[in-house]
Structures are given as structure tokens and as C-alpha cells.
Amino acid sequence: MMKKLEKILMPLAEAIGRNKYLMSIRDGFLVSTPLLIGGSIFLLIANFPIQGWINFLETTVVNSSTGQTLASFISKPAGATFDIMAIFAVIGIAYSFAGKMNTNKIFGAAVAVVSWFLIMPYSVSGSVDVAGKAVDVSLSGIPLGWVGSKGIFVGIMCAFLSVHIYTYVERKGWTIKMPAGVPPTVEESFAALIPAAMVMIVFFTINLLFGFLGTNVFQIIFEFLQTPLLNLGDTLGAMVVAYIFLHLFWFFGVNGGSVVGAVFNPILQTLSAGNIAGEHHIICQQFQDLFATFGGAGSTLSLVIAMLLFCKSKRITNLGKLSFVPGIFGINEPIVFGLPIVLNPTLLIPFVLVPTVNIVISYFAMAMNLVPICSGINIPWTTPIVISGFLATNWAGALLQVLLLILGIFIYMPFIKIMDKQYLEEENNMQNDEEEEDDISLDDLSFDDL
């Protein structure tokens, strides 16, 4: 099986490895990896599944004038990374792509960010209390939703298009030439003036056209992705379809949980409330949170364990060690963007398959009364497996979680070993190159150079 998979996937992986667009996305996301790992630690502290600890954070007031609690302060580092992660992605992708286009990396990243913000709506909606009545208001500001994971897909398109335009204008020679003797930094700044202005004009025009239509690029993309999910309902088929879409969105760098959850979570929450009231719904919010995935989207806790057990490359094993503890508590952005899983065809099949298998097996286990259905009581999504399964059902639910986790490990294993083999070859080649550079031969010495 391994040989067949390698025969199919290795040529595809090698082709992707030479694709400058996908390489730029892969390398660009690495910019945010250390930041997301740092944010994950604070997110874990803020949501540690001990109710007494959570109550302590929420009741300890730090700033009496504003009423801010310790919980809000601990959550801030997570917000400073996850909530604006698209900004890091745009900068990193554009910087990497500009290098592959043989143009100035810094200016390439700068024009990408400017173009991205040019088409972003500067409007934040909310409500204020007026005489005891909630009044909807719209204020000028940058929406956190668009600078977070929801805005990554648009950011990727802006990075590529803006750098392409910048490079095209630059190669046409439409730049300001400075006289000899001008400092290089000043010369580069003036040389970037016309290409950057052309990028801004193009994206200003795009924004203007969408403005005439009464919408914006971000909203169109978001609504288009939600459309296939509008008719999903309370069935096993709906859950499977929703999760296939969810993971396909994640594969393309879009936060599938946000897109799918906007439509599907209200249904799941209603079903959970019905279970508390004595109804019988296998599909509910707790079923999704506790039995569909372990360690985040793609059930990547199984992947992390497979990385630690079966892989040898330093890149994969080191990332696995860093991601293991956050993965236990359901945080997997370091894996999704650091391995990466985004736009990585080698891991697409298990990334979609493992959650689907979990859902189907869990559903039939509950339908056959082998495992009780979830009680409907809200259990934090950061609660580790076994504990969460026991609290939501009983010991049978905890055992089911363990069995599904192990099954996921063996599903991920052949695919991650293919990546591991590729990374090992790259690491060995780099090591050989370094050794060759360090070798000193007496034949290279000549007295003629003295």
C-alpha cells in the first residue's frame, strides 16, 4: 500500500514542491507558526478545562475602572495572534512570492498588505443601549473577522495579484531612475513608487466596482462558500457533508469552522438543548465537539502522534513535539499552517477521511446503543479526550474516543511517512551541501595568490 501511495502521491508532491505559488503559500504560513504556537499557550491557559480555574479568571478584576478581568488579559495574546493571523499570512506569502519573482521582497510584501486593505470594508457593526433599547449601529473600523482566518483566502489572492502587477510594471521599466551617488535605499524607494501606485490603482478600481454592486470582495467570497451549506439539516448525511466542506475549506486556507459553523452550529445547539429536555438526538453540538475530531480540524491529534511515532525528519518530529500539548486541548493551528496541511495534497485524503470515519462510527455506535448519546450538557471544547467522552456519555464514550484516536493514527501513518521521506531527503541534501562547503582541499591553495 505504501508503494502504491508513494507512486501516486510522490510525483504530485514533487510537482507541488516546484510550484512557486504553492511554495510561497507554504513558506508564507511559516511566518505565523511561532506566533500561533505562542498564542496557543495563552489560549490553553485561558480555557483550561477546570471550572474553578475558569471562574477564578473570570471573577478576578484587574482594572476596576473598566471591569476587565484576568481572563480578558490572558486571552489578549491569543487574540493578538489568531485574530489577526491573516495579516501575517499576507506578508509572508507576498514576501516569499516576490523572492521567487526576483523582485524586491519588502516592497512586494508592503504592496500586498496595502492592496488587501484597499478592498477591505472599514465598517464594524454592533449595537448600543439607548434608553434600555438595543440600537444597531455601524462604525468605521477594521473588522477583526476579515483580518483573522476568514480573510486568508482573499489575502492569498491579493498577495499573488499585487506582486504580479508590481513585477510587470517594474520589468516594463516604468520606474523612476535616480542619479548616481544616491544611497541605495533611497534609490529603491523611488524605484518602487510607480509600480506600487499601479497596484493601488488596480485594487482601488476593484473596490470601486464592488462598491457599485453594493458589496465587497470579502463578503462575496464568504457568502459563496456558505451557499452549499444552507440546506444541511439534522442527519448523519448532513453532518458528513458539512465536515467534508469544513475540511476542504481548511485545505484552501479558509477557516472551515467559521464558515460551516455560521450555518450548522445553531442547528447543533438546538439539538443539544433538546437532549437536555429529554429528546433523543445523536447529532448535536457535543457530538461534533467531542467525537468528530480530536485535537482540532482533521482530528490532527492522531496525526501528531503518528508524527512522533513513525517519522524521523527533524522538521516533522520537532513540530510534533511542539504541537502535542496544544493538540491534547484541541488547538491545531501550528499543525494546519506549520506542517502544513493547507494546500498540501499529500494530507488531503486523511485530513478529510479521519473525521468522516469518526462521525460514521460514532453515529452507528450510538444508534446501536453501544454508547449513550451525548447528554447535551455543555462541555468545553478544550477538554481532553477520555475525560470529555466520560463526562458527555460514560466510560463507553471514553473508550470509543480512544479507539477512534488509534484508528486515526493508522490512517494518517502512510501519508505522513511519505512527507517524512521527502523531508529526510531534503535534510540529507542540505547536510551534504554543508559538509562539502566545509571541506578544505590543499589542492585549492596556490602560492600565486600570495
C-alpha positions in Angstrom: 0.0 0.0 0.0 2.9 2.3 0.9 4.5 1.8 -2.5 1.2 2.4 -4.4 0.6 5.6 -2.4 4.2 6.8 -3.0 3.8 6.1 -6.7 0.7 8.3 -6.8 1.5 11.0 -4.3 5.2 11.5 -4.6 5.2 12.8 -8.2 2.4 15.1 -7.2 4.2 16.3 -4.1 7.4 16.9 -6.2 5.4 18.9 -8.7 3.8 21.0 -6.0 7.3 21.4 -4.5 8.4 23.1 -7.7 5.2 25.3 -8.0 6.1 28.8 -7.0 2.6 29.7 -5.9 2.1 26.8 -3.6 5.7 27.1 -2.3 5.0 30.7 -1.5 1.9 29.8 0.4 3.7 27.1 2.3 6.7 29.3 3.2 4.4 32.3 3.9 2.4 30.5 6.5 5.6 29.6 8.4 5.8 33.3 9.4 2.8 32.9 11.6 3.8 29.4 13.0 5.9 30.6 16.1 3.3 33.3 16.8 0.4 30.8 16.7 2.3 28.4 19.0 2.8 31.3 21.5 -0.8 32.3 21.2 -1.9 28.6 21.7 -0.2 28.5 25.1 -2.2 31.5 26.3 -5.4 30.2 24.7 -4.9 27.0 26.6 -4.4 28.8 29.9 -7.5 30.9 29.4 -9.6 27.8 28.5 -8.1 25.2 30.8 -11.0 22.8 31.5 -11.2 23.2 35.2 -14.3 25.2 36.2 -12.7 26.6 39.3 -9.8 27.9 37.3 -12.1 29.5 34.7 -14.3 31.0 37.5 -11.1 32.5 39.1 -10.0 34.1 35.9 -13.5 35.5 35.1 -14.0 36.9 38.6 -10.6 38.4 39.3 -10.9 42.0 38.3 -7.6 43.6 37.2 -8.8 47.1 36.1 -11.7 48.2 38.3 -12.5 51.3 36.1 -13.2 49.2 33.0 -14.2 46.0 34.8 -11.6 43.9 32.8 -10.9 40.6 34.4 -7.8 38.4 34.4 -9.5 36.2 31.8 -9.6 39.1 29.3 -6.0 39.9 29.8 -4.8 36.3 29.4 -6.9 36.0 26.2 -5.3 39.0 24.7 -2.1 37.3 23.4 -4.3 34.7 21.7 -6.3 37.5 20.1 -3.1 39.3 19.1 -2.1 36.2 17.0 -5.2 34.2 16.0 -7.5 37.3 15.4 -5.0 38.9 13.0 -3.3 35.9 11.6 -4.3 36.8 8.0 -2.0 39.9 8.2 1.0 37.6 8.9 0.0 35.3 6.1 -0.3 38.1 3.5 3.0 39.5 4.5 4.8 36.1 4.5 3.2 34.9 1.2 3.9 38.1 -0.7 7.4 38.3 0.7 8.1 34.7 -0.4 6.4 35.1 -3.8 8.3 38.4 -4.5 11.6 36.5 -4.0 10.5 33.8 -6.5 9.5 36.6 -8.9 13.0 38.2 -8.5 11.7 41.5 -7.2 12.1 43.4 -4.0 10.7 41.3 -1.2 10.0 44.1 1.3 8.1 46.2 -1.2 6.3 43.1 -2.6 5.0 42.4 1.0 4.1 46.0 1.5 2.1 46.5 -1.6 0.3 43.2 -0.9 -0.9 44.4 2.5 -1.9 47.7 1.1 -3.9 46.1 -1.7 -5.6 43.8 0.7 -6.7 46.6 3.0 -7.8 48.6 0.0 -10.6 46.2 -0.8 -11.5 45.5 2.8 -14.6 47.2 4.2 -13.8 49.6 7.0 -17.1 49.0 8.8 -17.9 47.4 12.2 -21.4 46.5 13.1 -22.8 46.4 16.6 -25.4 47.6 19.0 -25.6 50.2 21.7 -28.1 50.6 24.6 -30.2 53.7 24.2 -32.8 54.2 27.0 -32.9 50.5 27.6 -33.3 49.6 24.0 -30.7 48.0 21.7 -30.0 50.1 18.7 -27.9 48.7 15.8 -25.0 50.9 14.7 -22.3 50.8 12.1 -18.9 52.4 13.0 -15.7 53.0 11.0 -13.1 50.4 11.8 -11.2 47.3 10.6 -13.3 44.2 11.3 -11.4 41.5 13.2 -13.2 38.9 11.2 -11.6 39.8 8.0 -8.0 40.2 9.4 -8.4 36.8 11.0 -8.8 33.4 9.4 -11.9 34.4 7.4 -9.8 36.8 5.4 -6.9 34.5 4.5 -8.3 33.3 1.2 -8.7 36.9 -0.1 -5.3 37.7 1.3 -3.7 34.9 -0.8 -5.3 36.2 -4.0 -4.2 39.8 -3.1 -0.6 38.7 -2.4 -0.2 37.0 -5.8 -2.0 39.6 -7.9 -0.3 42.6 -6.3 3.2 41.1 -6.7 2.4 40.1 -10.3 1.3 43.7 -11.1 4.3 45.2 -9.3 6.7 42.9 -11.1 5.1 43.5 -14.5 5.4 47.3 -14.2 8.9 47.0 -12.9 10.1 44.8 -15.8 8.5 47.2 -18.2 10.9 49.8 -16.9 8.2 52.1 -15.7 10.3 53.3 -12.7 11.9 56.5 -11.5 15.7 56.5 -12.2 17.8 58.3 -9.7 21.3 59.9 -10.5 24.5 58.2 -9.5 25.6 58.7 -5.9 22.1 58.4 -4.4 22.0 55.9 -1.4 20.7 52.5 -2.5 17.8 52.6 0.0 16.6 56.0 -1.4 17.0 54.7 -5.0 15.0 51.5 -4.2 12.2 53.6 -2.6 11.8 55.9 -5.6 12.0 52.9 -8.0 9.1 51.3 -6.2 6.9 54.4 -6.4 5.3 53.8 -9.9 4.9 50.0 -9.5 3.3 50.5 -6.1 1.0 53.2 -7.4 -0.2 51.0 -10.2 -1.0 48.2 -7.8 -3.1 50.6 -5.7 -4.9 51.9 -8.8 -5.9 48.3 -9.8 -7.2 47.4 -6.3 -8.9 50.8 -5.9 -10.8 50.0 -9.2 -11.7 46.6 -7.9 -13.1 48.0 -4.7 -15.0 50.7 -6.6 -16.6 48.2 -8.9 -17.8 46.0 -6.0 -18.9 49.2 -4.3 -21.3 49.9 -7.2 -22.7 46.4 -6.7 -23.3 47.3 -3.0 -21.0 44.7 -1.6 -17.2 43.9 -1.2 -14.8 41.1 -2.2 -14.6 39.7 1.3 -18.4 39.3 1.6 -18.8 37.8 -1.8 -16.2 35.1 -1.2 -17.6 34.4 2.3 -21.2 34.1 1.1 -20.2 32.0 -1.9 -18.5 29.5 0.4 -21.6 29.3 2.6 -24.1 28.7 -0.1 -23.7 24.9 -0.4 -24.3 24.6 3.3 -27.6 26.3 3.6 -29.8 23.2 3.3 -27.9 21.0 5.7 -30.1 19.5 8.5 -30.2 17.1 11.4 -29.0 13.8 9.7 -25.8 11.8 9.5 -25.6 12.7 5.8 -25.8 16.4 6.8 -23.0 16.0 9.3 -20.8 14.2 6.9 -21.3 16.7 4.1 -20.8 19.6 6.5 -17.5 18.2 7.7 -16.3 17.4 4.2 -16.9 21.0 3.2 -15.4 22.2 6.5 -12.1 20.4 5.9 -12.0 21.3 2.2 -12.2 24.9 3.3 -9.4 24.4 5.7 -7.3 22.8 3.0 -7.6 26.0 1.0 -6.7 28.2 4.0 -10.2 29.2 4.9 -11.4 28.7 8.5 -13.9 25.9 7.8 -15.2 26.0 11.3 -16.3 29.7 10.9 -17.9 29.1 7.5 -19.7 25.9 8.4 -20.4 26.9 12.0 -22.3 30.0 11.0 -25.0 27.8 9.4 -24.6 24.5 11.2 -23.8 25.3 14.8 -27.3 26.9 15.6 -28.9 23.6 14.5 -26.5 21.6 16.7 -27.0 23.8 19.7 -30.8 23.5 19.3 -30.4 19.7 19.2 -28.3 19.7 22.3 -30.9 21.7 24.1 -33.4 19.1 23.0 -31.3 16.3 24.6 -31.3 18.2 27.9 -35.1 18.4 27.7 -35.3 14.6 27.2 -35.3 14.4 23.4 -33.1 11.9 21.5 -30.7 13.4 19.0 -27.4 11.7 18.2 -26.2 14.6 16.1 -25.7 17.6 18.4 -23.1 20.1 19.5 -21.3 17.7 21.9 -21.3 15.0 19.2 -19.4 17.4 16.9 -17.1 18.8 19.5 -16.2 15.5 21.3 -16.5 12.7 18.8 -15.9 14.1 15.2 -12.4 15.4 15.7 -9.7 15.0 18.4 -7.1 17.8 18.5 -8.9 20.1 16.1 -10.0 20.0 12.5 -8.9 16.9 10.7 -8.6 15.1 14.1 -5.0 16.0 14.0 -4.1 14.7 17.4 -3.9 11.3 15.6 -1.6 13.0 13.1 0.6 14.5 15.8 1.0 11.1 17.5 1.8 9.4 14.1 4.4 12.1 13.5 6.1 11.3 16.9 5.9 7.5 16.5 6.7 6.9 12.8 8.7 9.9 11.5 12.4 10.6 11.6 12.9 14.0 9.9 13.7 16.8 12.3 11.2 19.2 10.8 8.2 16.8 11.4 9.4 15.4 14.8 10.2 18.9 16.3 6.8 20.3 15.1 5.1 17.2 16.5 6.7 17.8 20.0 5.7 21.4 19.9 2.1 20.6 18.8 1.4 17.7 21.1 0.3 19.5 24.2 -1.9 22.1 22.4 -3.3 19.2 20.4 -4.5 17.4 23.5 -6.6 20.5 24.2 -8.0 20.8 20.7 -5.6 23.5 19.3 -4.1 22.6 16.0 -3.2 25.8 14.1 0.5 25.1 14.4 -0.1 21.8 12.5 -2.5 23.2 9.9 -0.3 26.1 9.0 3.1 24.8 10.1 3.3 21.3 8.7 1.4 22.5 6.6 -1.9 20.9 5.8 -3.1 23.9 3.9 -2.8 23.2 0.1 -0.9 20.0 0.9 -2.4 17.3 -1.4 -0.4 14.6 0.4 -2.5 15.0 3.5 -5.8 16.0 2.0 -7.2 12.4 1.9 -6.6 11.6 5.6 -7.5 15.1 6.7 -11.0 14.6 5.3 -11.2 10.9 5.8 -10.4 10.6 9.5 -13.2 13.0 10.8 -15.6 11.3 8.4 -14.7 7.9 9.8 -15.1 9.2 13.3 -18.5 10.6 12.6 -19.9 7.5 10.9 -18.5 5.0 13.6 -19.7 7.2 16.5 -23.1 7.6 15.0 -23.7 3.9 14.5 -22.2 3.1 17.9 -24.8 5.4 19.5 -27.6 4.3 17.2 -26.9 0.7 18.2 -26.9 1.7 21.9 -23.3 0.6 22.3 -22.5 4.2 23.5 -25.1 6.5 25.1 -26.0 9.7 23.2 -24.5 12.9 24.4 -26.4 14.3 27.4 -26.5 17.8 25.9 -24.6 19.3 28.8 -22.1 21.9 27.6 -18.5 20.6 27.9 -15.6 23.0 26.9 -14.1 22.1 23.6 -10.7 22.2 25.2 -11.4 19.2 27.5 -9.0 16.4 26.6 -10.4 13.1 25.2 -11.3 10.3 27.6 -12.4 13.0 30.2 -14.7 14.7 27.7 -16.1 11.3 26.5 -16.7 10.2 30.0 -18.5 13.4 31.0 -20.6 13.6 27.9 -21.7 9.9 28.0 -20.0 7.4 30.2 -17.0 5.0 30.2 -18.1 3.7 26.8 -17.8 7.1 25.2 -14.3 7.5 26.6 -13.3 4.1 25.2 -14.8 5.0 21.8 -12.7 8.1 21.7 -9.5 6.1 22.4 -10.3 3.6 19.7 -11.1 6.3 17.2 -7.8 8.1 18.1 -5.8 4.9 17.5 -7.7 4.3 14.2 -6.9 7.8 13.1 -3.2 7.3 13.8 -3.0 4.3 11.4 -5.0 6.2 8.7 -2.6 9.1 8.9 0.6 7.0 9.1 1.2 6.1 5.5 0.6 9.6 4.3 2.8 11.4 6.9 5.6 8.8 6.2 5.5 9.9 2.5 6.1 13.5 3.7 8.7 12.3 6.2 10.7 10.6 3.4 10.6 13.8 1.3 11.8 15.9 4.2 14.5 13.4 5.1 15.9 13.6 1.6 15.9 17.4 1.8 17.6 17.4 5.2 20.3 14.9 4.0 20.9 17.0 0.9 21.3 20.2 2.9 23.7 18.4 5.3 25.8 17.1 2.4 26.0 20.5 0.9 27.2 22.0 4.2 29.8 19.3 4.5 31.1 19.9 1.0 31.3 23.6 1.8 33.3 22.9 5.0 35.8 20.6 3.2 39.2 22.2 2.6 41.5 20.8 0.0 45.2 21.6 -0.2 44.9 21.4 -4.0 42.9 24.7 -3.8 45.9 26.5 -2.3 48.2 28.4 -4.6 51.3 30.5 -3.9 50.4 32.6 -6.9 47.7 34.2 -4.7 50.3 35.5 -2.3 
